[in-house]
Amino acid sequence: MNFAEYAKEYIPKINNAIKIVYDSKINSMDNNFLKDYYIELRDYFLTGGKRIRPLLCIAAYNAFNSMKDGKIIQPSIGTEFLHNASLIHDDIIDKDDFRRGKPAFHYRFKQYHQRYDLKKMVSEDFGTSIGIIGGDTSYFLGLEAFLSNDFNQDLNFKAIRYYEEAFNQLCQGVLIEVDMVNQKELSMEDYIKMIALKTGALIEKSLLIGANYAKVEQSYKNLLSIYGINLGIIFQIIDDILGSFGDENTTGKPTDGDIKEGKKTCLLITAMNDLDDQQKQKLNTLIENPKMNDDDVAEVKRLFEEADAANTCKTIAWFYFKQAKNTLSKLKEKMAPSEAEVFEDLLNFVMQRKF
Amino acid sequence: MNFAEYAKEYIPKINNAIKIVYDSKINSMDNNFLKDYYIELRDYFLTGGKRIRPLLCIAAYNAFNSMKDGKIIQPSIGTEFLHNASLIHDDIIDKDDFRRGKPAFHYRFKQYHQRYDLKKMVSEDFGTSIGIIGGDTSYFLGLEAFLSNDFNQDLNFKAIRYYEEAFNQLCQGVLIEVDMVNQKELSMEDYIKMIALKTGALIEKSLLIGANYAKVEQSYKNLLSIYGINLGIIFQIIDDILGSFGDENTTGKPTDGDIKEGKKTCLLITAMNDLDDQQKQKLNTLIENPKMNDDDVAEVKRLFEEADAANTCKTIAWFYFKQAKNTLSKLKEKMAPSEAEVFEDLLNFVMQRKF
């Protein structure tokens, strides 16, 4: 089964499990504002999203469990809640009012504030406040996925440990990234460490949570870890490339955001390492400016091209791709062929994606 | 043993357990920014704080466990992390740069930002960003208290459920409060529901987590719930009174904050219910103004006094005090006398406190 077919089969089930969580919250609230709050959260969660993390959790479980029972759906949504929680807080941090072409969660409540007769707060502060709490709620709803489901307490307790570890690593990755924005000199090694934490860890833990419920032996869990972290690294490198050189109509993201923010992408780090001193100095001056205009962005892109940064980054991604591929060939000895195909197909997709 | 003696015995142990959590984080970090981040969190946690929640957790455990072993210290800090996590996020929401007379957590990183050569973000945004993540981290560190300690998995799993429930209720209380600020008409009933969630629930869950580890039977857990929620309600009512009529030198808090924010305190709700229509209209106009000056605040206080709001609120607090006292007399049949005294003394203190 290829990844698209797998997604087509399981995404409705994943979305339904998410919907049930929110419906039960909405129905149990007797306060109107709380009802609206959970309705907006439900809508935010169910609008778009590739569901990569629950799909990987389900595939890891099914790959090692010939029963392929549906028990895994319920806990699989845990890391999706964690992922969305971090997006809600990220959008506040990055001041992004839109996500996936739809209003960001905090922005929804900036708009909601207009409905009040009495406006003691500024709409923006109101949005930020509810956004902060919305992220918090989502982190805890992810935890709930392991508190009641069809597995025993011992397996759930282990899943909670993975969940907690995933949060710690993701949060460390985000912190390192925020710090990096203010740092001058950076190595590719620092960058890879950062994205392994920020993006790799949660993908890895999604796989390990699935494997945990299927009681997979440790040696195969270790292989799943390598596959997952590498997949995350490739995903983030390609994301950085698309973030400056993607087709805006295909990606749905403007190609000046990363550059203006001064984000330490793999493109920028490559260019800073590979350009000659004069060009490097020019790039530095452009990037250090907190208020870049469109011409500055175009000039930064030209310098990226001069350094052949996109191709160098793709070569780095290929290195992690080969590692993941090798790991996968070892995993295949033990995995169900249908899920082996899913893992392989996803790896190819992440490497070649244009969106 | 009175509450002060109990606090004197256990606070150093509680603080030591908190310190160990952070020391282990700090020592395991190889990134300088992450090291600084955990150092600031440790310092924030260890600077002040009454430790009411862990003390109640410990007292509930010791009250029903003649062994009085120190095993409870480790998990008792869970709800203290949750409490501080919510304070970190609250200070961002309320734009309070100081807490307990010291810099708020986000404000520490606003200052930290000055150290960077390269300033791609505004200091304030940097502080807010790290503050949001700092709260998130603290929520998860609270969870860790139940993941490794000297109790069995079954008891820890139940503690996690209480922790999760405490978060949900606290967060609902905070949301209702944010919504209330923008609402015109409010009843005392709405207010009591809100503070029972915002302040009562975490105190209640701290007691239940302690009782859970001591394997207390359900009927006594129910009594602890009533005691805890009532204690929280009294605490919050007195907090509201001190927030406008306390001695700033004793409380360490300015007495114009609540009024300027338009916080729906029990004083305001009482005044709105008890004043005649003309005075009520005057109060309404003053409160609706998003930019109140000092004269407006003085006039609001005068109207509170005219409505005798502080005394009415104290009468309401007495109602909950008597309920808690009755519940305590039933609990005493089963509790160790030393902890019974602690519970009684704390109840009296919370009712009579001036700070």
Interface residues (C-beta under 8 A of the other chain):
Chain A: N31 F33 L34 Y37 H89 I92 I93 K95 H113 Y116 D117 L118 K119 K120 M121 D125 F126 T128 S129 I130 I132 I133 G135 D136 T137 Y139 F140 L143 E144 L147 Q153 D154 N156 F157 I160 R161 E164 F167 N168 C171 Q172 V174 L175 I176 V178 D179 V181 N182 Q183 K184 E261 G262 E288 P290
Chain B: N31 F33 L34 Y37 H89 I92 I93 K95 H113 Y116 D117 L118 K119 K120 M121 D125 F126 T128 S129 I130 I132 I133 G135 D136 T137 Y139 F140 L143 E144 L147 Q153 D154 N156 F157 I160 R161 E164 F167 N168 C171 Q172 V174 L175 I176 V178 D179 V181 N182 Q183 K184 E261 G262 E288 P290
